Amino acid sequence: MQSYDNWHFWGIRKASIDRPVSRGRSAGNSLSSSHSPDSGRPKLRTHRSSGSETSAATALIHQADLARDIPVIGRVSTHTLRIEREWQLCKLIIKKSDPESRHFIRPLEFVKLPPKPGNTTPLVAFICEAPGPNYLKDMVRFGPNAYKATHHGDAWMFQNFQYNSGIPLLTFLDFAVGAAESLEILHHGHQVVHGEIRGDAFHFAENGMVRMINFGGGARTFENGLTSAGWNVLSKEVGVEMKLAFIAPEQTGRMP
């Protein structure tokens, strides 16, 4: 669970038909791993932009979807309207601005889950293609709400992410460029204000690619939470310091 109040479940979406994968995409491309001495940090990014490349890559991805098992992440939350908004926004961005899914996660499905007996709180799931391990968790503090849960036998095991202090300069610049490109598409390409930029808004892949994975709540995200009444509730949340660490001054309500 992260500071955006989502549970992330990892799984596999099985192939719908049995046929060989297109030659243009190898089976290992989606979750490649490096065994080089420098594998401790993501590789430097490469910037490419070509209309013909985009069209071809998109066609291969769609064709391969039918013939391969796809690693997926299900983002499950009680914030139904917020997650559905993110689903619709992500679909629009991928269609119009990022068809290769180089800057945003690729959405696959939106599911409304039935509530458990005795619980009236609805749940929704935003299912997207898994971009692989996120190296940001080794470089940035995600706070007490971010941890890994695994199931062994009849018990659940919980493990906090281990933060390694300090980021190499080239790695930081690599991430900063990718994050800025994602925000440029969101803010200038679609006139959408994120409102909650922090570490777990992004995914930093092994190959240096930066993708936005959480879309925030807009320009007035903290408008109610930072009032006198709202602060009494917000201040009691576990990990609230991670929510407010990067807040813009104008969102505090204490200045024009």
C-alpha positions, 0 to 999 in steps of 0.5 A: 500500500502506498501513500496514494491509498492503493493496494498493488497486486502482481499477477499474470494475465494468461494468453487468450489464444495459442499462437507464436509471438510476433518475431518483432518482439521477443518473449523476454523483452517485457521483464529483461534483467541485467547482470552487468557490474552496473546493474545496481542503477538503471541505464541511461535513457535514450530519446527517440520519437518517430511516427512510423516507429510508434505505429509499428511498435503499437501494432506489435504490442497489440498482436503480442497481447493475444499470444503471450502471458502478460505480467500485470499489476492490479491497483485496488482501491476504495476510491472508486471515482478517483481510480476510474478517473485515472483509468479514463485519463490513462487511456486517453494519454496512451491513445493520443500522446504515448502509444508506446507507453514510454511515459505512462503505464499501459492500461488493460482493464477496469473492474468493479469488485463486489463488496464482501458480505457485511462490508458496503464499501465498494472496491475497484481495480485498475489493471495495467501492464506491469513495467517490472521492478521499480528502482525508485523504492531503493532511492526514495523513502516511500514511508510507512504505508509502502511495504511488500506483502507475500503469502506463505502457507496460511500466513502473510509476511510483511516487509518494509522497503529498504532505502539506500541513502544517496543517489548517484548524480547521473541516476538522479538526472536520468530520472529527473528528465524522464519525470519532467517528460511525463509531466509535460505530457500531462500538464501541457498536452492534456491540461491536467494538474497532478497536484500530488507529485512525490516519489511514488507517483513514478516508476523507474525501470532498469533501462532508465525509463520513467513512467507515471503510475499515479495521477494525483487528485488535481490542483485542490488536492489538499484544500480541505485537508489543510483547513483547521477541521480537515487537519485534525483528521489528516494529521492522524493518518499514518504516513501523512508526512509523505503526503505533504513532503512535496506540497506546493506552497499555494496548496497549503491555503496559507498564501494567495 
